[in-house]
């Protein structure tokens, strides 16, 4: 197997995906209401294109200097596309003829490819593991020799009332306004999911960069459980992916888990970690207590946090928890989507 490296990882404008000394992120509690916007849509202005396409163009601009090869392909992950635009158009007697292509998740791949002058654009939609599956798809193309570089983007704008209504009726949306500004503490009890948007892009290659992350292990598995969420109480799929990603006896210094903030989701992943590595052996945290749940883009959010730990030397300390005495040298990143698709990546700083 050829080695795989992350050369760059960028955010769309208007995002804050790393804790500052004060909780200033737009994900936070403000004026007695949850702020679910991970992206400040006002930063992009209004034109003939829906917000998702405008944001993709912004991400493309940030990635432009990192695309070095003509043999490149774009891979995008999004669970639902620009749904707000679609629902908005459906209210009109004569909706925009571009409503369908503009509201699919596939348009993100084609738009990004056009912006970067790349011939191939491939999209993945696997609910909350969409961006992880996009990365795995990109890896397969790189390993096959079809391409020399892969551009991977995760974009989610899940703020339409239809999505919130669905999550609320399922019982997993955070609706307790008295809970305060830390909605997703990684306790076994869980407190519910806070939905958020996000847009991130990365560049993958088999060529070793001077500065970047080495993806030294990767794995995927499907949970064989009949529930709607696809969660086994002992996280069987996560057990398989974590063992495979750490094949050869590797033990991560930190696990950035999926931890959606729901009772069953948190408990299952914590149990899987205990069964694979032992109880209280490897510290485990996640990003959603700060960022909220960006659904299909959430795996790239976690990889962004891994980049901050490994490359920038920054450490996010969840309220009520102690800081790590030593910075991690290798991190295991987990994600899982509705239906049970689980993925794990073991990442290290390029030496």
C-alpha positions in Angstrom: 0.0 0.0 0.0 1.3 3.5 -0.9 1.5 6.0 2.0 -1.1 8.6 2.1 -0.6 12.2 3.4 -2.8 15.2 4.1 -1.0 18.2 2.6 -3.4 21.0 3.6 -6.7 21.4 5.5 -8.7 24.6 5.1 -11.9 26.2 6.4 -14.5 28.2 4.7 -14.7 31.9 5.7 -17.0 32.7 8.6 -16.2 29.5 10.6 -14.7 29.0 14.0 -13.9 25.3 14.6 -11.4 25.7 17.5 -12.1 26.9 21.0 -10.8 30.3 21.9 -10.4 31.6 25.5 -14.0 32.7 25.4 -16.9 30.8 23.7 -17.3 33.1 20.7 -18.2 30.5 18.2 -21.6 31.0 16.4 -22.5 27.5 17.6 -22.9 28.8 21.1 -25.8 29.9 23.3 -26.7 33.4 22.6 -29.8 35.4 23.8 -31.6 32.4 25.1 -31.4 30.6 21.7 -29.1 28.0 20.2 -27.0 29.4 17.4 -26.9 26.6 14.9 -25.0 28.4 12.1 -21.4 27.1 11.8 -20.9 29.4 8.8 -21.7 33.1 8.6 -23.7 33.0 5.4 -23.6 36.9 5.2 -19.9 36.6 4.5 -20.7 35.4 1.0 -23.2 38.0 -0.2 -26.2 37.2 -2.4 -26.0 36.3 -6.1 -27.7 33.9 -8.5 -26.2 30.9 -6.8 -27.4 29.2 -3.6 -25.3 29.5 -0.5 -23.7 26.0 -0.8 -22.2 26.8 -4.2 -20.9 30.2 -3.0 -19.2 28.5 -0.1 -17.7 25.8 -2.3 -16.1 28.6 -4.4 -14.6 30.1 -1.3 -13.1 26.7 -0.3 -11.8 26.3 -3.8 -10.0 29.6 -3.6 -8.3 28.6 -0.4 -7.3 25.3 -1.9 -6.1 26.6 -5.2 -2.4 27.0 -4.3 -2.2 23.5 -2.9 -3.3 21.7 -6.1 0.0 20.9 -7.9 -0.9 18.1 -10.3 -3.0 18.0 -13.5 -3.9 14.4 -12.6 -6.2 15.3 -9.7 -9.8 14.6 -8.8 -12.4 16.2 -6.5 -14.3 14.1 -3.9 -17.1 15.8 -1.8 -19.1 14.5 1.1 -22.5 15.9 2.0 -25.6 14.1 3.4 -28.3 16.3 1.9 -27.0 19.2 -0.4 -28.3 22.7 -0.2 -31.7 21.7 1.1 -32.8 25.3 2.2 -32.5 26.4 -1.4 -34.6 23.5 -2.7 -37.4 24.1 -0.1 -37.3 27.8 -0.9 -37.8 27.2 -4.6 -40.6 24.7 -4.0 -42.6 27.6 -2.5 -42.7 29.3 -5.9 -45.3 28.6 -8.5 -42.5 28.7 -11.1 -39.3 27.5 -9.3 -35.9 28.1 -10.7 -35.2 25.4 -13.4 -31.8 24.9 -11.7 -33.4 23.9 -8.4 -32.7 20.2 -8.8 -29.0 20.4 -9.8 -28.3 23.3 -7.4 -29.7 21.4 -4.5 -28.0 18.1 -4.9 -24.8 17.2 -3.1 -23.3 16.2 -6.4 -23.2 19.9 -7.5 -20.6 20.6 -4.9 -18.2 18.2 -6.6 -18.8 19.5 -10.1 -18.5 23.1 -8.9 -15.3 22.6 -7.1 -13.8 20.7 -10.0 -14.8 23.5 -12.4 -13.3 26.1 -10.1 -10.0 24.3 -9.8 -9.8 23.2 -13.5 -10.0 19.5 -12.5 -11.7 17.0 -14.9 -13.2 14.5 -12.4 -15.7 15.3 -9.6 -17.2 12.5 -7.4 -19.6 12.9 -4.5 -20.5 10.7 -1.6 -23.6 10.7 0.6 -23.6 8.4 3.5 -25.3 10.5 6.1 -23.0 11.5 9.0 -20.0 9.6 7.6 -20.2 11.2 4.1 -16.9 13.1 4.3 -15.2 10.0 5.7 -16.4 7.9 2.7 -15.3 10.7 0.4 -11.8 10.4 1.8 -11.8 6.6 1.5 -12.9 6.9 -2.1 -10.1 9.4 -2.8 -7.6 7.0 -1.2 -8.7 4.2 -3.5 -8.2 6.4 -6.6 -4.7 7.5 -5.3 -3.7 3.9 -4.5 -4.8 2.7 -8.0 -2.6 5.3 -9.7 -5.6 7.0 -11.5 -4.7 10.3 -9.9 -1.8 12.0 -8.2 -3.7 14.4 -6.0 -7.2 14.3 -4.4 -9.2 17.3 -3.2 -11.7 16.3 -0.6 -14.4 18.7 0.7 -17.1 18.2 3.4 -20.0 20.7 3.3 -23.2 20.6 5.2 -25.9 23.2 5.6 -28.5 21.4 7.7 -30.4 24.3 9.1 -33.8 24.0 7.3 -36.8 23.5 9.5 -37.5 20.2 7.8 -34.2 18.7 9.1 -34.6 20.2 12.5 -38.2 18.8 12.7 -36.9 15.3 11.7 -34.2 15.3 14.3 -36.6 16.7 16.9 -39.2 14.0 16.3 -36.4 11.3 16.5 -35.7 12.6 20.0 -32.0 13.3 19.5 -32.1 17.1 18.9 -31.0 19.2 21.9 -34.0 21.3 22.9 -33.3 21.9 26.6 -32.6 25.6 26.6 -31.7 25.5 30.3 -28.7 23.3 29.5 -26.4 26.3 29.0 -23.6 26.7 26.4 -21.9 23.3 26.5 -24.5 21.0 24.9 -22.4 17.9 24.1 -20.3 16.9 27.1 -18.9 13.5 26.5 -20.7 11.7 29.3 -22.4 8.4 29.1 -25.7 10.0 29.7 -25.6 12.1 26.5 -27.6 15.3 26.2 -28.7 15.4 22.5 -27.4 16.7 19.2 -27.0 20.4 18.3 -27.1 20.7 14.5 -24.5 22.9 12.8 -23.1 23.7 9.4 -19.5 23.4 8.2 -17.4 23.5 5.1 -13.8 22.2 5.0 -11.4 21.0 2.3 -8.2 19.0 2.3 -5.6 17.8 -0.2 -4.5 14.2 -0.2 -1.5 12.7 -2.0 0.9 9.8 -1.9 3.8 12.3 -2.0 5.3 13.1 1.4 4.9 16.8 2.3 7.3 18.9 4.4 4.4 19.7 6.7 1.3 17.6 7.0 -0.4 14.5 8.4 0.3 10.9 7.5 -2.8 8.7 7.4 -1.1 5.5 8.7 -4.3 3.5 9.2 -7.8 3.5 7.8 -10.8 1.2 8.1 -14.5 1.0 7.5 -17.4 -1.3 8.6 -21.1 -1.5 8.6 -23.1 -2.1 11.8 -25.4 -5.1 11.4 -28.2 -3.7 13.6 -31.8 -3.2 12.6 -32.3 0.1 14.4 -32.8 3.4 12.4 -29.6 4.8 13.7 -27.6 1.6 13.2 -26.0 1.5 16.7 -25.1 -1.7 18.6 -24.7 -1.2 22.4 -21.1 -2.4 22.2 -20.3 -0.4 19.0 -19.4 -3.5 17.0 -18.6 -1.6 13.8 -16.3 0.8 15.7 -14.6 -2.2 17.3 -13.7 -3.5 13.9 -12.7 -0.2 12.4 -10.5 0.8 15.3 -8.7 -2.6 15.4 -8.1 -2.5 11.6 -6.9 1.2 11.6 -4.5 0.3 14.4 -3.4 -3.0 12.8 0.0 -4.0 14.0 -0.5 -3.1 17.6 -0.6 0.7 17.3 -2.1 2.5 20.3 -3.2 6.1 19.7 -2.4 8.8 22.2 -5.8 10.3 21.7 -9.2 9.3 20.2 -11.3 12.0 18.5 -14.6 10.1 18.6 -17.8 10.7 16.7 -19.7 11.2 20.0 -22.9 12.7 18.7 -24.1 13.7 22.2 -26.9 11.2 22.2 -27.3 8.6 24.9 -27.0 5.5 22.7 -24.3 7.0 20.5 -22.0 8.1 23.3 -22.4 4.9 25.3 -21.8 2.6 22.3 -18.6 4.3 21.2 -17.2 4.5 24.7 -17.9 0.8 25.2 -16.2 0.0 21.9 -13.1 2.0 23.0 -13.0 0.2 26.3 -13.3 -3.3 24.6 -10.5 -2.5 22.1 -8.0 -0.6 24.2 -9.1 -1.2 27.8 -10.9 1.0 30.2 -9.4 4.5 30.8 -6.3 3.5 28.7 -6.6 6.0 25.9 -8.1 9.5 26.4 -11.1 10.1 24.3 -12.8 13.3 23.4 -14.5 14.9 20.4 -15.3 18.2 18.7 -19.1 18.3 18.9 -19.3 19.7 22.4 -17.9 22.9 20.8 -18.8 22.7 17.1 -22.2 21.0 17.2 -22.9 18.2 14.7 -22.1 19.1 11.1 -23.6 15.7 9.9 -21.9 14.8 6.6 -19.0 17.2 7.2 -18.3 16.1 10.8 -15.4 13.7 9.9 -13.5 16.6 8.3 -14.2 18.7 11.4 -12.6 16.0 13.5 -9.6 15.8 11.1 -9.2 19.6 11.4 -9.0 19.2 15.2 -6.4 16.4 14.7 -4.4 18.8 12.5 -4.6 21.4 15.2 -3.3 19.0 17.8 -0.5 17.5 15.7 0.6 20.3 13.5 -0.3 23.5 15.5 0.4 22.0 18.9 -3.0 23.3 20.2 -5.1 21.4 22.8 -8.8 21.8 23.2 -9.9 21.2 26.8 -13.5 20.4 27.3 -15.1 22.1 30.3 -14.8 19.9 33.4 -11.9 17.9 32.0 -8.2 18.1 32.6 -5.7 19.1 29.9 -3.4 16.3 28.6 0.1 16.5 30.2 1.7 15.5 26.9 0.6 16.4 23.4 -0.5 13.4 21.3 1.8 12.0 18.6 -0.9 9.9 16.9 -4.7 10.3 16.9 -7.5 8.0 16.0 -10.4 9.7 14.4 -13.9 8.0 14.3 -17.1 8.8 12.5 -20.4 6.9 12.1 -23.5 7.7 10.1 -27.2 6.8 10.3 -27.5 3.3 9.0 -24.3 2.1 10.8 -21.5 3.1 8.4 -18.4 3.5 10.6 -14.9 4.7 9.7 -11.7 5.2 11.5 -8.4 7.0 10.5 -5.1 6.8 12.4 -3.1 10.0 11.7 0.4 11.2 12.7 2.4 14.3 12.0 4.8 13.9 9.0 8.3 13.5 10.3 
